[in-house]
Amino acid sequence: MSAPDRPVPRPGLLTIAPYVPGRSQAAPGVEPVKLSANESPIGTSPMALAAYKAAVAEGLEIYPEGTSRHLRIALGEVYGLDPDRILCGNGSDDILHLLAQAFLGEGDEAVMSKYGFSVYPIITRAADATIVMAEEEDYTASVDAMLAAVTERTRMVFLANPNNPTGTYLPASELKRLHAGLRPDILFVLDSAYADFVTADDYTVGVDLVDNARNVVMVRTFSKIGLAAARVGWMYGPREIVELVNRIRGPFNLNRPAIFAAAAAARDAAFNQRLREYNADWRDWLSQSLNSNQMRVLPSQGNFILVLFPDAAQAAAAFQALYQQGLIVREVGESYGIPNGLRISIGPEDAMRRVVDILKEFGGRP
Ligand SMILES: *Cc1c(COP(=O)(O)O)cnc(C)c1O
């Protein structure tokens, strides 16, 4: 047997379909409006931006404090949490990867719902573990199906709540039921990336679940509230799990300006409130304006909506019609298995009105 003539990766890695980000390039000659990545339509918190600039002005020659302490303290204050049980990441993707690395290996299974966030299958495969998809009920995670998917090999369960790309969510009672049905050795990763936009009053961000168990972590991000470029996410969990992930994360995984920007953003309640209200208003307006015989808008608690067309061809035609006018939305066929859907981020007012005008052509027909 001859040795390979080049480095060979672990066998599972080449079966990973790379993450497909939302498109950002517009058709030639038109001004692009990016409605494909759930970014903030009202910019960045001015306080966060000022903190970022001040940190840059101090120079970049010194390593940041390695545990993002400044940010953990701010989060602790804002949310009433113990900073020692918070871990920060270079985006929450960083943390999700580390969790999978820490708890999954060959022969292990991770349960996720069918239309869940597309990063979960990637990190599961990256850890050589097996993806187990649970069916959903009308594009909403099903607790019964997820529990039924658990086997003795299950080590982790991933759930985004609200979910991306569907926008649907499980109420607190259902989360509790899901957790109650899991063995204590299964880690429940609750991804509350869109918590900042939820208006439903039966929702829980998950702090209560974390506090009452040793097998739950809650993961959040600053990306959807104006800091996507800074790459900041965080996790709140049991002390043992935080300490474990601290052992394997990059020693300086957040850059210093980002740490200061995120701490300021966490404290900028006025900006966060304005963003939440803007989002809720336009989410409602867009959802109502687009719902018709020919288009179904799933009820969303996120900063985006998922529009379902009668078939993939109509979704593709709608995508093209928007794209030709510079309105870039997210196709969810290839990466999410919803070929008749388009995900549309809640964006600037003018863009929302243009989306409705263009898509009207696709609705109302018998
Ligand atoms: C956007 C998103 C994230 C994380 O984003 P980061 O930019 O890596 O913090 C995590 N989970 C879900 C469901 C998301 O939509």
Ligand as a Chemical Component Dictionary entry (heavy atoms), coordinates in Angstrom:
data_LIG
# 
_chem_comp.id                   LIG 
_chem_comp.type                 NON-POLYMER 
_chem_comp.pdbx_formal_charge   0 
_chem_comp.three_letter_code    LIG 
# 
loop_
_chem_comp_atom.comp_id 
_chem_comp_atom.atom_id 
_chem_comp_atom.alt_atom_id 
_chem_comp_atom.type_symbol 
_chem_comp_atom.charge 
_chem_comp_atom.model_Cartn_x 
_chem_comp_atom.model_Cartn_y 
_chem_comp_atom.model_Cartn_z 
_chem_comp_atom.pdbx_ordinal 
LIG C1 C1 C 0 -27.256 34.243 12.465 1  
LIG C2 C2 C 0 -27.414 33.032 13.301 2  
LIG C3 C3 C 0 -26.434 32.598 14.207 3  
LIG C4 C4 C 0 -25.119 33.186 14.388 4  
LIG O1 O1 O 0 -24.507 34.052 13.857 5  
LIG P1 P1 P 0 -23.091 34.629 14.234 6  
LIG O2 O2 O 0 -22.996 35.740 13.270 7  
LIG O3 O3 O 0 -22.082 33.545 14.053 8  
LIG O4 O4 O 0 -23.162 35.067 15.663 9  
LIG C5 C5 C 0 -26.673 31.509 14.998 10 
LIG N1 N1 N 0 -27.822 30.845 14.924 11 
LIG C6 C6 C 0 -28.788 31.212 14.088 12 
LIG C7 C7 C 0 -30.043 30.439 14.072 13 
LIG C8 C8 C 0 -28.615 32.297 13.238 14 
LIG O5 O5 O 0 -29.566 32.627 12.370 15 
# 
loop_
_chem_comp_bond.comp_id 
_chem_comp_bond.atom_id_1 
_chem_comp_bond.atom_id_2 
_chem_comp_bond.value_order 
_chem_comp_bond.pdbx_ordinal 
LIG C1 C2 SING 1  
LIG C2 C3 SING 2  
LIG C2 C8 DOUB 3  
LIG C3 C4 SING 4  
LIG C3 C5 DOUB 5  
LIG C4 O1 SING 6  
LIG O1 P1 SING 7  
LIG P1 O2 DOUB 8  
LIG P1 O3 SING 9  
LIG P1 O4 SING 10 
LIG C5 N1 SING 11 
LIG N1 C6 DOUB 12 
LIG C6 C7 SING 13 
LIG C6 C8 SING 14 
LIG C8 O5 SING 15 
# 
